[in-house]
Amino acid sequence: MEIPRRLIELRRAVEAADNRYRSNRGENATVALAVWSDATAALAQGIAAYADEIGVPHREVESAVRRATGQHAPAD
């Protein structure tokens, strides 16, 4: 499955925000958490829209995005 570049970029933004959150404390962590939350929401919306567009289950697209960014999809 071909994954749009935007979804790969969003996944990487989520990963970067997660790393920033984990390495910060206090107010910086709060800001990093807000960025992570926004990035995660944008990724979820992008995955849902693309899955609907191509007619496959959302989980399938999510797994493909994870593979495209070098992550293993979690087992069910």
C-alpha positions in Angstrom: 0.0 0.0 0.0 1.4 3.4 -0.9 1.3 5.8 2.0 0.9 9.5 1.4 4.0 11.5 2.5 1.8 13.7 4.7 0.8 10.7 6.8 4.5 9.7 7.2 5.4 13.3 8.2 2.5 13.3 10.7 3.7 10.0 12.2 7.2 11.4 12.6 5.8 14.6 14.2 3.9 12.4 16.8 7.2 10.5 17.5 9.2 13.7 17.9 6.5 15.2 20.2 6.5 12.1 22.3 10.2 12.2 22.7 10.1 15.9 23.7 7.4 15.2 26.2 9.4 12.3 27.8 12.5 14.4 28.1 10.9 17.5 29.6 9.5 18.4 33.0 7.0 21.0 34.3 5.7 23.6 31.9 7.8 22.4 29.0 6.3 19.0 29.4 2.8 20.5 29.3 3.6 22.3 26.1 5.1 19.1 24.6 2.0 17.1 25.6 -0.2 19.7 23.9 1.9 19.4 20.7 1.7 15.6 20.9 -2.0 15.7 21.4 -2.5 17.9 18.3 -0.1 15.8 16.2 -1.8 12.6 17.3 -5.3 14.0 16.4 -4.1 15.2 13.0 -2.6 11.8 12.3 -5.7 9.9 13.4 -7.9 12.2 11.1 -5.4 11.7 8.2 -5.4 7.9 8.6 -9.2 7.8 8.8 -9.6 10.0 5.7 -7.1 8.1 3.7 -8.6 4.7 4.7 -12.1 5.9 3.7 -10.7 7.2 0.4 -9.1 4.0 -0.6 -11.7 1.7 1.0 -9.6 -0.2 3.6 -9.9 -0.6 7.3 -8.3 2.2 9.4 -6.1 -0.3 11.3 -4.6 -1.5 8.0 -3.6 2.1 7.1 -2.3 2.7 10.6 -0.2 -0.4 10.4 1.2 0.6 7.0 2.1 4.0 8.3 3.9 2.5 11.2 5.8 0.1 8.9 6.7 3.0 6.6 8.2 4.9 9.5 10.2 1.9 10.7 7.9 1.0 13.6 6.2 -2.4 14.3 2.5 -2.3 14.7 1.3 -3.4 18.1 -0.2 -6.9 18.3 -3.9 -7.2 18.9 
